[in-house]
Amino acid sequence: MRIAIDHRTRYRFSQPQARLVQMLRLTPCDTRDQTVVSWMIGVDCDARMRDAIDGFGNAVTMLYAEGPIEAIDITVTGEVLTSDTNGVIHGSIEPLPPMLYLRTTQRTTLGDGLPAFAAESVAGARDTLDRMHRLNAALHARFPCVPDAPDTGLTAAEAFVRGKATSRDVAQMFLAAARSLEVPARYVSGYFRNGEAHSAPHAWVEAHVEGLGWVGFDPVTGLSPDDSYVRVAVGLDALGAASIAGTRIGSGDEELDVDLRVVSEE
């Protein structure tokens, strides 16, 4: 499938900023299952940009802009060719061992309810792959009709108790639950062509299955990712795979607006 993406992020500041430093995890990498046909990141102000690969194997762009800055628009446009592999990842950059992804972070704390939910969800499963599919289906049943939305900042435990979640939240719940079952799992940020409006990039999860490698699971749909997905960045949680992260020098508040369109051609 050929997927076209137009992703625009606008920051507005109540007071001019002296300096911005941002890490952009907005560029997908080629694998055996997806090929980047074209990709461009643009900004509407004078800025220096430097491309690199981070410790997780993600393509990142460092952005440096000197003030005074009252606003900044970051634009991403591109096309990616994808194929359906039943969620199995082939040919990705893997600088870290799978066991690292058993590590719990502040955002993936379990709380009291998630371990019991995870254990109940996978009772009677034949193997690791079956357990992850059962966990995925259980989260989908508990949190149907989950939207893509900006990061709420909630931990997995907080979102689970709250009962209302975004795709980022249920992805972090999956991470916490899988790790409680001793299965390495990582957060994935990217794009999903589902015919609906998006106010943020999509989030899902990859779990490591012995004999298969990394396999994707999306609790928003209850299924594994197919050729409707563009995989961009991985991390230990939503914060570690955030599309844009950084710092600013200056006082005042900031306002964020995201416009995202994902369309496809069979």
N, C-alpha and C positions, 0 to 999 in steps of 0.2 A: 504494500500500500504506500502511496505517496502522500505524506502529511505536510501541510503548510502551516506555519506558525507565525503569528503576529502578536507579540507580547510587549506591551508598553507599561512602564512603571514611572509614576510621577511623584516626586517629593516636593512639597511646598513648606517653607519655613516661615515662622512668624517673625523671625529676626534674621538678618543676613548672617551666614556662617563664614568663618574665617578659612576653614579647610575641611574637605571631605576625603576620607580614605575608605574605599569599599571593595569587598571581595565579591565578585560576580560568579556564581555557579550557574551559568546560563547557557553553556555550550555542550551539546551532547557529543559523545565520542563514538567513533566507528567501532562496531563489533561485527561478528559474522551475521548478526540478526538485524542490524540497522546500519544504514550508510547515509552519512551527511552529504547531501547534494550541494547545498549552499547554506551559508550561515553568516550573519553580520550583526554585530553589536554596535550601536551608535549612541552618542550622548549629545545634548544640545548646548554644551558649554565647552570652554577650553579645558581639556583634561589630558593627562598622560595615562596610557593604558598598557599593561604588560601581561602577556599570556604565560601560563605555567601549568604544571600538574601538581596537585596537592598530594598529601600523604595517603589518601584513600584512592588515588587514581583518577580523580575528577579533573576535568579541564576547568581551570579558573582564570579569570581576568581581574587583575588588580587595577583599580581606578583611583587616580589621584587628581583632585581638583582644588585649586587655590581660590579663595574668596576675594571680595564678598560674593556669596552665593545665596540668592533668594529662592531659587528653585532649580531642579535638575530633572530632566526627562531621560530615561534609559530605554532604548528601543531595541528589540530583538526581532529579526525576521529571518526565516529560513525554510528549507524543505529537507525532509528526511524520508528515505525509503526504508520500510520495515517489513518483516516477515513474521509469521506466526510459528512459534516453537513450543507451544503449550506451556509457556512460562519459563522454560529452561534457558539460561544465559550461556552464550558461547562466545569466546574470544574477547571478553572484557579485560581491562587492565586490573590486575590483582596483586598489589604490592604487599598486602597484609594477609596473615593466616586467618582462616575462618574462626578459630577459637577466640580471636580478639573480639568478635561480635557477640560474645557471651557477656561482655562487660555491661553492667547497669550504669545508667547515667541519672542525673537528677530528674530529667524529663521522663524517664522510663521506670520510675519507682513503681512497685507493685501495689502497695496498699494491702488491704485485707481481702478485697473481693476478687481480684484478678487471678491469684493462684488457684483458688477453688473453682472459678469459672473455667480456667484452662484445663484443669484436671478432669472436670466433668465433661468438657467438650470432646476430649480425645479418648474417653473410656472405650475400650474395646477395639482401638485402632490396630491395624496389622503391622504398620511400620512407620518410620518418620514421615514419609511423604503423605501417608493416609492421615496421620495426626495433624499435619499442617493444613491439609484440605479441610478436615473437620473443624479445626480452630477457625479457619477463614470463614466457613459457612456459619459457624455459631456467632461470630462477631457481626456478620452481615445480617443475620436474623435479629440480633439484639439492637442494631443501629441501622435500620433501613433508611433509604433516601438521604444519605449523607452528602452534603455539598462540599465543593472546593471553596475554601475561604482563607483569608489571612490568618496567620498563626495566632491562636488564643493565648499562648503561653502556659496552658494547663499541663500538668503532668498526666501520665497515663492513668494513674490512680484517681486523680481528681475528675478527669473527663468520664471515666467509667462510672463513678458514683453519680455524677451530674446527669447522665442519661441523654445528653444532647451533645453531638460531636460533629467535627469536620473530618474530611479525609485525613488530615494530619493527625488528629486525635486518635482515630481508630487504627491508623498505622502504628502509632506509638503503643497502643494497647496490645496489638499483635506482637510487637517487639518484646514487650515486658512479659507477655504470656509465654511466648516461644522460649525465651531465655529461662523462664522458670521451669520449663520442661527440658532444659539442657540442650536446646537446639540453637545454634548461632543464627542470628537474624539481624538484618540491617534495614535502615530506612532508605527509601528511594523517592527522589523528587523528579518530576518530569511533566509530560503533557499527555492528555487523554482525549481522543476524539470521540465524543459521545453524543454530539448533536445538541448539547445544552450550553448555556452561557457559563463562562468561567470568571471568577473574581480572583483566582490565584492558581498557580501550578497545582497539578494533581499529586497525590502522595499514595504510595503503596509500599510493599515490603518484599524483601527476598530472604528466604531461609536456606541454610546450607544442608543439603541432603546427601549423605554418603553414597557414592556411586553415580550421582547425577550432577553434583555441584550446586551452584546457586539457582534457586527456582523462585519465580515471582508469585506473589499472592496479593490480591486486592480485596480487602474486606468491604470496600464500598459496593462491589459487584458480587462478592462471594465466589469469584472465579480467579483463574490465573490470567495475567496480562496476555493480550494477543497482539496482532499487528496494528491495533488502534492506539498503541502506547509508544511514546518516545521517551526513552530512559536518559536522564541527564546527569544526576549526581546521587551518590550514596553517602551515608554517614551512620553514626551510632544512634542518632535521633533527629528530630525535625530541626533543631538548632544547628547541628553539624552538617546538614545538607541544605540549609536555607539558600534560596536563590540569590538573595542579596543580604550581605552582612557587613557591618563596618562601624566606623566611628565618625563623629563630626566635632569640630571645635567651634563652639558658639552656643549662645543661650537661646531660650525660646522653645517653642513646640514645633513638631513636624506633622504634616498631613500626608497620608499615602493614598494614592489612587492607582488601581491596576485595571488595564483593559487587555483582555486576552481572547484571541480568536484562534481556534484549532479546526482546520478543515482538511478533507481528504479527497483523493481521487483514486478510485479502484485501479 
